[in-house]
Amino acid sequence: RLALGVLAGVGFERLTRGLSPSTTRWLAGAAGALLIAEFAVAPLHPIRYTMEVPDIDRYVATLPGRVAVVDLPLPDSSSLIVREERNSRYMIHSLGHFRPIFEGYSGIQPPGYQDAYWQLTTFPDDRSVQTLARLGFTHVILHTSLIPATERAQVEARFAAFANRVVLTATIGEGRLYELR
């Protein structure tokens, strides 16, 4: 920023080189007033946005030992905005338990994240369960209210088929907690 300020000063000096001192002062004042108007901060009247942490996430905080969590469902959208909005929601949910989570957003994705993400859009299946075990995750939180109505029967069937490896341990409100075995 300092370099841009110096560059702007040099440019202003060159533009006003042949003008009288009083004209130069007047133009400098006008440019300063325009900059003040440009950078002025006015109240934006923000709209308060709240998001409640689901009770199932608070329950996870009470679990003993090492717990690493994956929140589901993950949208299979090709839109990065849709995927990151869901990741942000799950990051806020994690404030209820402060356990390691799969989801997150920092602008940087570790190697293998995208592959694991896309596998989890169809969780549970052999590949996604093996991936979570390999990555060290112990639990899955399923937020049933976030499952599209057209996909609920399909999701229920997948969880029923894997009931011996993905074991339901708690149902609280719209959340279900599964332990990976």
C-alpha positions in Angstrom: 0.0 0.0 0.0 2.8 2.3 0.8 4.3 1.7 -2.6 1.0 2.5 -4.3 0.8 5.7 -2.3 4.3 6.8 -3.3 3.5 5.9 -7.0 0.3 7.9 -6.8 2.2 10.9 -5.4 4.8 10.7 -8.2 2.0 10.5 -10.7 0.1 13.5 -9.2 3.3 15.5 -9.2 4.0 14.8 -12.9 0.4 15.6 -13.8 0.5 18.9 -12.0 4.1 19.9 -12.9 3.2 22.9 -15.1 0.3 24.3 -13.0 0.4 27.1 -10.5 1.0 26.3 -6.9 -2.6 27.4 -5.9 -4.1 25.2 -8.6 -1.9 22.3 -7.5 -3.0 22.8 -3.8 -6.7 22.9 -4.9 -6.3 19.7 -7.0 -4.5 18.0 -4.1 -7.3 18.9 -1.7 -9.9 17.6 -4.2 -8.0 14.4 -4.7 -7.8 14.0 -0.9 -11.5 14.6 -0.5 -12.3 12.0 -3.1 -10.0 9.5 -1.4 -11.7 10.2 1.9 -15.1 9.7 0.3 -13.9 6.5 -1.3 -12.5 4.9 1.9 -15.3 6.2 4.2 -16.9 3.4 6.3 -20.6 3.8 6.8 -22.9 1.5 8.8 -24.0 -1.4 6.6 -26.9 -2.5 8.8 -26.0 -6.1 8.7 -28.5 -8.9 9.2 -27.9 -11.1 12.1 -27.2 -14.7 11.0 -27.5 -17.4 13.6 -26.9 -21.1 13.4 -27.7 -23.5 16.2 -25.4 -26.3 17.0 -27.4 -29.5 16.9 -27.8 -31.5 20.1 -26.1 -34.5 18.6 -22.9 -32.5 18.3 -23.1 -31.6 22.0 -23.6 -35.2 22.8 -20.4 -36.1 20.9 -18.5 -33.8 23.3 -19.4 -36.3 26.1 -17.9 -39.3 24.5 -14.8 -40.7 26.2 -11.5 -41.2 24.4 -10.4 -40.2 21.0 -13.2 -39.3 18.7 -12.8 -38.1 15.1 -16.0 -37.1 13.3 -17.3 -36.9 9.8 -20.6 -35.0 9.3 -22.9 -36.2 6.6 -24.6 -35.8 4.1 -22.1 -34.2 1.8 -23.6 -32.7 -1.3 -22.5 -34.2 -4.6 -22.9 -30.9 -6.3 -20.3 -29.7 -8.8 -20.7 -26.2 -7.3 -17.8 -25.4 -5.0 -20.0 -22.8 -3.3 -22.6 -25.5 -2.4 -19.9 -27.8 -1.1 -18.1 -25.2 1.0 -21.3 -23.8 2.4 -22.0 -27.3 3.8 -18.4 -27.6 5.1 -18.8 -24.2 6.8 -22.0 -25.4 8.5 -20.3 -28.5 9.8 -17.3 -26.5 11.0 -19.8 -24.4 13.1 -21.4 -27.6 14.3 -18.0 -28.9 15.5 -18.0 -26.0 18.0 -20.4 -28.2 20.0 -17.8 -30.9 20.5 -14.3 -29.7 19.5 -13.3 -33.0 18.1 -11.3 -33.5 14.9 -13.5 -33.3 11.8 -13.2 -34.3 8.2 -14.8 -31.1 6.8 -13.3 -27.7 6.9 -12.3 -24.7 4.8 -9.1 -22.8 4.8 -8.7 -22.4 1.1 -6.1 -25.2 1.0 -7.1 -28.8 0.6 -4.6 -31.6 1.7 -3.6 -34.3 -0.8 -6.4 -36.8 -1.2 -9.1 -34.6 0.2 -11.1 -34.4 -3.0 -11.0 -38.1 -3.6 -12.2 -38.8 0.0 -14.9 -36.1 -0.3 -16.4 -37.7 -3.4 -16.3 -41.2 -1.8 -18.2 -39.9 1.2 -21.1 -38.5 -1.0 -22.3 -42.2 -1.3 -21.4 -43.2 2.3 -21.7 -46.0 3.4 -20.2 -48.3 0.9 -17.1 -50.5 1.0 -14.7 -47.9 -0.4 -15.9 -45.0 1.8 -15.9 -47.1 5.0 -12.4 -48.3 4.3 -11.2 -44.7 3.5 -12.6 -43.4 6.8 -10.9 -46.2 8.7 -7.6 -45.6 7.0 -7.9 -41.9 7.8 -8.6 -42.6 11.5 -12.2 -41.5 11.7 -14.2 -43.2 14.4 -17.7 -41.7 14.2 -20.2 -40.3 11.6 -22.9 -37.8 12.4 -25.8 -38.0 9.9 -28.0 -34.9 9.8 -31.2 -36.4 8.5 -32.8 -33.0 7.8 -30.1 -32.2 5.3 -30.8 -35.3 3.2 -32.9 -34.4 0.1 -36.4 -36.0 0.4 -35.8 -37.8 -3.0 -32.7 -39.5 -1.6 -33.8 -40.5 1.9 -34.9 -44.1 1.1 -31.7 -44.7 -0.8 -29.6 -43.4 2.1 -31.6 -45.5 4.7 -31.0 -48.6 2.5 -27.2 -48.0 2.4 -27.0 -47.5 6.2 -29.1 -50.7 6.8 -26.8 -52.7 4.5 -23.8 -51.6 6.5 -25.4 -51.9 10.0 -22.6 -54.3 11.2 -19.8 -51.9 10.2 -21.5 -48.5 10.8 -23.4 -49.0 14.1 -26.0 -46.5 15.2 -25.2 -45.5 18.8 -27.4 -42.4 19.4 -30.3 -40.5 17.8 -30.9 -37.0 19.2 -33.3 -34.7 17.3 -32.5 -34.8 13.6 -29.0 -36.2 14.2 -27.8 -39.7 14.3 -24.4 -40.8 15.6 -22.8 -43.9 14.1 -19.6 -45.6 15.2 -17.3 -47.1 12.6 -16.3 -50.7 13.4 
